Amino acid sequence: MTSDATHIQSARAETDAGPERLRDLVTGARVVLWGFDGPLCRLFAGDAAERVAAGLLRWLEGRGLHGLPGEPGREAPDPWAVLRAVHRRQPGGALTGELEERLTEEELRAAASAMPTAWADPLIRTWTAVGARPAVVTGRSPRAVRAYLAERGLLACFEPHVYGRTRDIGRSEPDPDRLRHALRATGAVPSTTVLIGDTPSAFAAAREAGVGFLGYARAEPRAQALRRAGAPVVVRSLEPVLRLLRE
């Protein structure tokens, strides 16, 4: 059996344990808030995130900033951890702004070849066709999100509702306030809104904002982390969600 088939079979087995809960969550959604990196695509594949982080750290060292996560003896961070660390040291500083722009450029390059999440494209089109309004809520650059969506022919489904990283870098990701902003901008109410996310922090933000949560986790360890955090609905593939809508 292929890897994709295994994931689909696992998703079916998992949702069979509570099909009513998944059906209620999906069919009751009028606004669907998508996380970007994970639910929609894989922005940095393989070890690309670590390589980008290492490049940002070298750039910072050249400007005299040392002791950040990822240097010898420290756990390697992702690029966004580097950005947050610099913001903590120099909140609102010029260096933080320059670093954010460099990270945005890396995200834009990655968006051109990002790997789409299986079933995400047809799910977006189908959910939109039956009347749900999609939006993206993410800590990634909104420019990179729009570039990716345009490349996939999906931008018209989402515009103007793309809510990405702002200059307020110190906020947690995902940010409950960003979810609330998306709710206001789309005219949604929490009870008919669903966030598709792949991390416990995404579930915590959804719970704080009062919106439903659909956990997506291709790998079992991440699915287990979502369940331990309390996520009531977790799928290993988006295929059963698409199947529900088509039925």
Salt bridges, closest charged atoms under 4 A:
GLU14 OE1 - ARG227 NH2 3.23
ASP37 OD2 - ARG140 NH2 3.30
ASP47 OD1 - ARG51 NE 3.19
GLU100 OE2 - ARG165 NE 2.91
GLU100 OE1 - ARG167 NH1 3.56
GLU101 OE2 - ARG143 NH1 3.27
GLU106 OE2 - ARG109 NH2 3.29
GLU107 OE1 - ARG165 NH2 2.88
ASP121 OD2 - ARG152 NH2 2.71
GLU159 OE2 - ARG146 NE 3.34
ASP168 OD2 - ARG171 NE 2.87
GLU173 OE1 - ARG178 NH1 3.04
ASP175 OD2 - ARG171 NE 3.62
ASP177 OD2 - ARG171 NH1 2.76
ASP177 OD1 - ARG180 NH1 2.64
ASP198 OD2 - ARG222 NH1 2.94
GLU208 OE2 - ARG180 NH2 3.49
GLU220 OE2 - ARG227 NH1 2.93
GLU220 OE1 - ARG236 NH1 2.84
GLU239 OE2 - ARG12 NH2 3.21
GLU239 OE2 - ARG243 NE 3.29
